[in-house]
């Protein structure tokens, strides 16, 4: 009777944890998943413990606790259940890749994502697992500015998605492909893939995801230098959706960074300096490569206002942070702008 009671309690905890996850209450989901994991361990239910621990790691990542998420993922990676299952290995490597990317460790993120894809290709696994692994690889390559490598992986993903029915999974895939196309200045393809993503991602089904998509689409449009009305619409849709669903402090800072980049690109430098200075005051909440971008934009805005000494200080900090995160091309761009300003002063 005691075992039946424990089993019922464990199932209840699992239901409550997943419900909290679906409601995007990640702190509550984490606590419930930890209780679920502890009860599963006490009853020697390894598969249940594995699933609970995986959810704990996901919840930690969603709360921007990347190192903590990695610690749980690493524990799962060495568990016998993971060692015996290619699908579970692919899921763990994917989880590690996203957490590493979130912490700004881009080189290691690429390595983890390649391992995820390799595991998914070792033998047939669920298509959604393979697609998510491919997404992680593309995202980490794109963040590392290894764009040609990322585009080759995008073509692989596009082929995978051609056999996939319309779904949120497809939307995430087309979003990733569109991002890389924008970065490569393949503007027409970027727009087309983001339109495909928009067809599969609905504000009605998941307003939080819709907000992140529009924030991400705006970010990549801005990176590609697109300052058309559609870009501003993406920023405004993201701001509106985020005002409804909330989100972490990091989410809000990244959304404000998009607005700041729009201000820089449209020549509104005084407003950009004010906004970017406020963002940098909280840069400890951002991944290194995102904080580097904030310093880079502030340097650009300050240089446009002939505040070259301050601009160089921010650009040097940008260069250092980009180097620490493995984004060497972006560091080179910061260094080039520093040399340009020093030349003007010389």
C-alpha positions as CSV (number, residue, x, y, z in Angstrom):
1,X,0.0,0.0,0.0
2,X,2.9,2.3,0.8
3,X,4.4,1.7,-2.6
4,X,1.1,2.5,-4.3
5,X,0.8,5.7,-2.2
6,X,4.4,6.8,-3.1
7,X,3.7,6.0,-6.8
8,X,0.6,8.1,-6.7
9,X,2.4,11.0,-5.0
10,X,5.2,10.8,-7.5
11,X,2.8,11.0,-10.4
12,X,1.1,14.0,-8.8
13,X,4.4,15.8,-8.4
14,X,5.3,15.0,-12.0
15,X,1.9,16.4,-13.2
16,X,2.3,19.5,-11.0
17,X,5.9,20.1,-12.2
18,X,5.0,19.8,-15.9
19,X,1.9,22.0,-15.4
20,X,4.1,24.7,-13.7
21,X,6.5,24.4,-16.7
22,X,3.7,24.9,-19.2
23,X,2.6,28.0,-17.2
24,X,6.3,29.2,-17.5
25,X,6.6,29.3,-13.7
26,X,10.1,27.9,-13.8
27,X,11.0,28.4,-10.2
28,X,7.9,26.4,-9.0
29,X,8.5,23.8,-11.7
30,X,12.1,23.4,-10.5
31,X,11.1,22.9,-6.9
32,X,8.4,20.4,-7.8
33,X,10.8,18.5,-10.1
34,X,13.4,18.3,-7.4
35,X,10.8,16.8,-5.0
36,X,9.8,14.4,-7.8
37,X,13.5,13.4,-8.4
38,X,14.1,12.9,-4.6
39,X,11.0,10.6,-4.3
40,X,12.0,8.7,-7.4
41,X,15.5,8.2,-6.1
42,X,14.2,7.0,-2.8
43,X,12.1,4.4,-4.6
44,X,14.9,3.4,-7.0
45,X,12.9,4.5,-10.0
46,X,15.8,5.5,-12.2
47,X,13.8,6.4,-15.3
48,X,11.5,8.7,-13.3
49,X,14.5,10.2,-11.6
50,X,16.2,10.9,-14.9
51,X,13.1,12.6,-16.4
52,X,12.7,14.7,-13.2
53,X,16.4,15.7,-13.2
54,X,16.2,16.7,-16.9
55,X,13.3,19.0,-16.1
56,X,15.3,20.5,-13.2
57,X,18.1,21.3,-15.6
58,X,15.7,22.8,-18.1
59,X,14.1,25.0,-15.4
60,X,17.5,26.2,-14.2
61,X,18.4,27.2,-17.8
62,X,15.1,29.0,-18.2
63,X,15.9,31.0,-15.1
64,X,19.3,32.0,-16.6
65,X,21.1,29.8,-14.1
66,X,23.4,28.3,-16.8
67,X,26.1,26.9,-14.6
68,X,23.6,25.2,-12.3
69,X,21.8,23.8,-15.4
70,X,25.1,22.4,-16.7
71,X,25.9,20.8,-13.4
72,X,22.7,18.8,-13.5
73,X,23.2,18.0,-17.2
74,X,26.7,16.7,-16.5
75,X,25.4,14.4,-13.8
76,X,22.8,13.0,-16.2
77,X,25.4,12.6,-18.9
78,X,27.3,10.1,-16.7
79,X,24.2,8.1,-15.6
80,X,23.9,4.5,-16.9
81,X,20.5,5.2,-18.5
82,X,22.1,8.0,-20.6
83,X,25.0,5.8,-21.6
84,X,22.6,3.1,-22.8
85,X,20.4,5.3,-25.0
86,X,21.5,7.3,-28.0
87,X,18.3,9.4,-27.8
88,X,19.0,10.4,-24.2
89,X,22.6,11.3,-25.1
90,X,21.4,13.5,-27.9
91,X,19.0,15.3,-25.5
92,X,21.7,15.8,-22.9
93,X,24.2,17.1,-25.4
94,X,21.6,19.5,-26.8
95,X,20.7,20.7,-23.3
96,X,24.4,21.3,-22.5
97,X,24.8,23.2,-25.8
98,X,22.0,25.6,-25.1
99,X,23.2,26.2,-21.5
100,X,26.8,26.8,-22.7
101,X,25.6,29.2,-25.4
102,X,23.6,31.0,-22.7
103,X,26.6,31.4,-20.6
104,X,28.7,32.7,-23.5
105,X,31.0,29.7,-23.8
106,X,30.5,29.5,-27.5
107,X,33.4,27.2,-28.4
108,X,32.3,24.5,-26.0
109,X,28.7,25.0,-27.0
110,X,29.5,24.2,-30.6
111,X,31.3,21.0,-29.5
112,X,28.4,19.9,-27.4
113,X,25.9,20.6,-30.2
114,X,28.1,18.6,-32.7
115,X,28.0,15.7,-30.2
116,X,24.2,16.0,-30.0
117,X,23.8,15.8,-33.8
118,X,26.3,12.9,-34.0
119,X,24.3,11.0,-31.4
120,X,21.0,11.7,-33.2
121,X,22.5,10.4,-36.4
122,X,24.0,7.2,-34.9
123,X,20.7,5.5,-35.2
124,X,17.1,6.7,-35.9
125,X,15.8,8.7,-33.1
126,X,12.6,10.7,-32.7
127,X,12.6,13.4,-35.4
128,X,11.9,16.2,-32.9
129,X,15.1,15.2,-31.0
130,X,17.2,15.3,-34.1
131,X,15.7,18.7,-35.1
132,X,16.4,20.2,-31.7
133,X,20.0,19.0,-31.8
134,X,20.4,20.6,-35.3
135,X,18.8,23.8,-34.0
136,X,21.4,23.9,-31.1
137,X,24.3,23.4,-33.5
138,X,23.0,26.2,-35.9
139,X,22.5,28.6,-33.0
140,X,25.9,28.0,-31.4
141,X,27.7,28.3,-34.8
142,X,25.7,31.5,-35.6
143,X,26.6,33.1,-32.3
144,X,30.2,32.2,-32.9
145,X,29.9,34.0,-36.3
146,X,30.9,30.7,-38.1
147,X,28.3,31.6,-40.7
148,X,29.2,29.4,-43.6
149,X,29.3,26.4,-41.2
150,X,26.0,27.4,-39.8
151,X,24.5,27.7,-43.3
152,X,25.6,24.2,-44.3
153,X,23.8,22.9,-41.2
154,X,20.7,25.0,-42.1
155,X,20.4,23.2,-45.4
156,X,20.5,19.9,-43.5
157,X,17.8,21.2,-41.2
158,X,15.6,22.5,-44.1
159,X,15.7,19.0,-45.6
160,X,14.6,17.5,-42.2
161,X,11.8,20.1,-41.9
162,X,10.5,19.4,-45.4
163,X,9.2,16.0,-44.1
164,X,7.9,17.5,-40.9
165,X,4.2,18.6,-40.6
166,X,3.5,22.2,-39.6
167,X,4.2,22.5,-35.8
168,X,6.0,24.6,-33.2
169,X,9.1,22.4,-33.8
170,X,9.0,23.4,-37.5
171,X,8.6,27.1,-36.6
172,X,11.7,27.0,-34.4
173,X,13.6,25.4,-37.2
174,X,12.6,27.9,-39.8
175,X,13.4,30.7,-37.3
176,X,16.9,29.4,-36.9
177,X,17.5,29.1,-40.6
178,X,16.1,32.6,-41.2
179,X,18.5,34.0,-38.6
180,X,21.6,32.6,-40.4
181,X,20.3,33.8,-43.8
182,X,20.0,37.3,-42.4
183,X,23.5,37.2,-41.0
184,X,24.8,36.1,-44.4
185,X,23.0,39.0,-46.0
186,X,20.7,36.6,-47.8
187,X,17.9,39.0,-47.0
188,X,15.2,37.6,-49.3
189,X,15.8,34.1,-47.9
190,X,15.9,35.4,-44.3
191,X,12.5,37.1,-44.7
192,X,11.0,34.0,-46.4
193,X,12.2,31.6,-43.6
194,X,10.9,33.9,-40.9
195,X,7.6,34.1,-42.7
196,X,7.5,30.3,-42.6
197,X,8.4,30.5,-38.9
198,X,5.6,33.0,-38.2
199,X,3.1,30.6,-39.8
200,X,4.1,27.9,-37.3
201,X,4.4,30.1,-34.2
202,X,1.2,31.6,-33.0
203,X,0.6,34.2,-30.3
204,X,-2.6,32.3,-29.4
205,X,-0.7,29.0,-28.8
206,X,2.3,30.5,-27.0
207,X,2.5,34.2,-26.4
208,X,5.9,33.9,-24.7
209,X,7.4,32.1,-27.7
210,X,5.8,34.6,-30.0
211,X,7.5,37.4,-28.0
212,X,10.9,35.7,-28.2
213,X,10.5,35.1,-31.9
214,X,9.7,38.7,-32.7
215,X,12.6,39.8,-30.4
216,X,14.9,37.4,-32.2
217,X,13.7,38.3,-35.6
218,X,14.2,42.0,-34.8
219,X,17.7,41.3,-33.5
220,X,18.8,39.5,-36.7
221,X,17.2,42.1,-38.9
222,X,19.1,44.8,-37.1
223,X,22.3,42.8,-37.3
224,X,21.8,42.6,-41.1
225,X,21.2,46.4,-41.1
226,X,17.5,46.3,-42.0
227,X,15.9,49.4,-40.6
228,X,12.7,49.1,-42.5
229,X,9.2,49.4,-40.9
230,X,8.9,45.6,-40.6
231,X,11.9,45.6,-38.2
232,X,10.3,48.2,-35.9
233,X,7.1,46.2,-36.0
234,X,9.0,43.1,-34.8
235,X,10.4,45.2,-31.9
236,X,7.0,46.6,-31.0
237,X,5.3,43.2,-31.2
238,X,8.0,41.7,-28.9
239,X,7.6,44.6,-26.4
240,X,3.9,44.3,-26.4
241,X,3.9,40.5,-25.9
242,X,6.6,40.7,-23.3
243,X,4.6,43.3,-21.3
244,X,1.8,40.7,-21.1
245,X,3.8,37.6,-20.3
246,X,6.6,39.2,-18.3
247,X,9.8,37.2,-18.6
248,X,13.2,37.2,-16.8
249,X,15.3,40.3,-16.2
250,X,17.6,39.0,-18.9
251,X,14.8,38.8,-21.4
252,X,13.8,42.4,-20.7
253,X,17.4,43.6,-21.0
254,X,17.8,41.8,-24.4
255,X,14.6,43.4,-25.6
256,X,15.8,46.8,-24.6
257,X,19.1,46.1,-26.4
258,X,17.1,45.6,-29.6
259,X,15.5,49.0,-29.1
260,X,18.9,50.5,-28.4
261,X,20.4,49.1,-31.6
262,X,17.4,50.5,-33.5
263,X,18.2,53.9,-32.0
264,X,21.9,53.6,-33.0
265,X,21.1,52.5,-36.6
266,X,18.5,55.3,-37.0
267,X,20.9,58.0,-35.7
268,X,19.1,58.6,-32.4
269,X,22.4,58.6,-30.5
270,X,21.6,60.5,-27.3
271,X,18.7,58.2,-26.6
272,X,20.8,55.2,-27.4
273,X,23.6,56.3,-25.0
274,X,21.1,56.7,-22.2
275,X,19.4,53.3,-22.8
276,X,22.7,51.4,-23.3
277,X,24.2,52.9,-20.2
278,X,21.3,51.6,-18.2
279,X,21.6,48.1,-19.8
280,X,25.3,47.9,-19.0
281,X,24.6,48.7,-15.4
282,X,23.0,45.3,-15.3
283,X,25.3,43.5,-17.6
284,X,26.0,40.8,-15.0
285,X,22.7,39.3,-16.0
286,X,23.7,38.9,-19.6
287,X,25.8,36.3,-21.4
288,X,29.3,37.7,-22.2
289,X,28.7,38.0,-25.9
290,X,25.4,39.9,-25.3
291,X,27.1,42.3,-22.8
292,X,29.9,42.7,-25.4
293,X,27.3,43.8,-28.0
294,X,25.9,46.4,-25.5
295,X,29.4,47.9,-25.0
296,X,30.0,47.8,-28.8
297,X,26.8,49.8,-29.5
298,X,27.5,52.3,-26.7
299,X,31.0,52.8,-28.2
300,X,29.4,53.4,-31.6
301,X,26.9,55.9,-30.2
302,X,29.6,57.7,-28.2
303,X,31.9,58.0,-31.2
304,X,29.0,59.5,-33.3
305,X,28.8,62.2,-30.6
306,X,32.6,62.7,-30.7
307,X,33.0,61.3,-27.3
308,X,36.0,59.3,-28.5
309,X,37.7,58.6,-25.1
310,X,34.6,57.1,-23.7
311,X,33.9,55.2,-26.9
312,X,37.3,53.6,-26.9
313,X,36.9,52.4,-23.3
314,X,33.6,50.7,-24.2
315,X,34.9,49.3,-27.5
316,X,38.0,47.8,-25.6
317,X,35.6,46.2,-23.1
318,X,33.5,44.9,-26.0
319,X,36.6,43.4,-27.7
320,X,37.7,41.7,-24.4
321,X,34.2,40.2,-23.8
322,X,33.9,39.0,-27.4
323,X,37.3,37.3,-27.1
324,X,36.3,35.6,-23.8
325,X,33.1,34.3,-25.4
326,X,34.9,32.9,-28.5
327,X,33.4,35.5,-31.0
328,X,36.7,36.5,-32.6
329,X,35.1,38.1,-35.7
330,X,33.1,40.5,-33.5
331,X,36.2,41.2,-31.4
332,X,38.0,42.2,-34.7
333,X,35.2,44.5,-35.6
334,X,35.5,46.3,-32.2
335,X,39.3,46.5,-32.7
336,X,38.9,48.0,-36.2
337,X,36.7,50.7,-34.8
338,X,39.1,51.4,-32.0
339,X,42.0,51.8,-34.6
340,X,39.8,54.1,-36.6
341,X,39.1,56.4,-33.7
342,X,42.7,56.3,-32.6
343,X,43.7,57.3,-36.1
344,X,41.4,60.2,-36.0
345,X,42.9,61.4,-32.7
346,X,46.5,60.8,-33.9
